Amino acid sequence: MPGDPSFTFSVLHRICKLVVLLCFLHIAVAVVFYVRSFDFRLAFVQNQQSNNNISKSQNTDPVVSYGKVLEQPVKKLEKCPETSPLLVGPLKVEFNFTVDLELVKKENPNVQPGGRFKPKDCEALQKVAIIIAFRYREEHLKYWLYYLHPILQRQQLDYGVYVIKQDGNDTFNKCRLLNTGYAEALKEYDYNCFVFNDVDVIPMDDRNTYKCFSQPRHLGVYLDKFGFRLPYNGCFGGATSLSKEQYLKINGFPNNYWGWGGEDDDIYNRVVTKGMSISRPDSEIGKCRMIRHNRDKLNDPNPQRFDLLAHTQQTMDKDGINSLKTQVLSIQKFDLYTMITVDVGKP
Ligand code: BGN
């Protein structure tokens, strides 16, 4: 009965039992949660480790969802098609306006600093370094960037633009600049194809792909300046591409041509001496425009070119990329290109 001491005792006894039961329940729940969280932490650490390994080789991102680590299947890009579906064919190329590089930058938002690009949706077939020997021709370079960046992106190339500028005012040495560009570009990225483009030569058709072929390629073939014809069979100037292998086979370019002329013919000699031939696009696709200009100062026709050309076969194995001695003075990353300033020495 209420008020009876034995009744009070019995109630207290029950309450105590309930409290003890609740305590046990509490401990049990805590233990269960602790064990589960331990499992999760272990799984997380293991996954972190395995994802580190994967990301080194396959570039996978882990996905953590409600305490569980899910591994997403590797999203490896498919190779780009042999012929890009983005090409448009013949292009209008004119030089009667002023190029604003800020605008060019805005119109090419996917070009990365230093003039680098690779397609987002597929893996480019080739890694192409485009090397331009340069001095004094700022206006020409602007046209080149204006026209070429959109073309190269449509061609779905993984590419970088390297403008190699000769420092000082001594006689121009184009091949030393091109050889230096080859070596410097390779320090930056694992390029497997090299395009050597005169700053004033612009292709008039984006089907003229700036990549490498099974033979050294003449890209800047049919110039308006020569009535869109090849001036002579051994012509190999304006814009050319050589794979790393082809370039090394000919020991790069000759270092001793100072001033204008003959160096491209020497490169042609090297190519044929090593048993290769020139590949060219057809007469429509290979059309190019050249920006008209007066001859640069300190780039007069080289009187020694005839003599040098007569001895390519004897000199080429010891004069080339294996004997290049130039000094890089600076490397500047601009929005649309990398500029490398070089001391090429004196004649
Ligand atoms: C050639 C030049 C090339 C030049 C083309 C086109 C020579 C070597 C002496 C025979 N070759 O005559 O260097 O690219 O004209 O302009 O001068």
Residues whose N, C-alpha, C, O or C-beta is under 5 A from the ligand:
A	BS01	BGN	G237 G261 G262 E263 D264 D265 R305
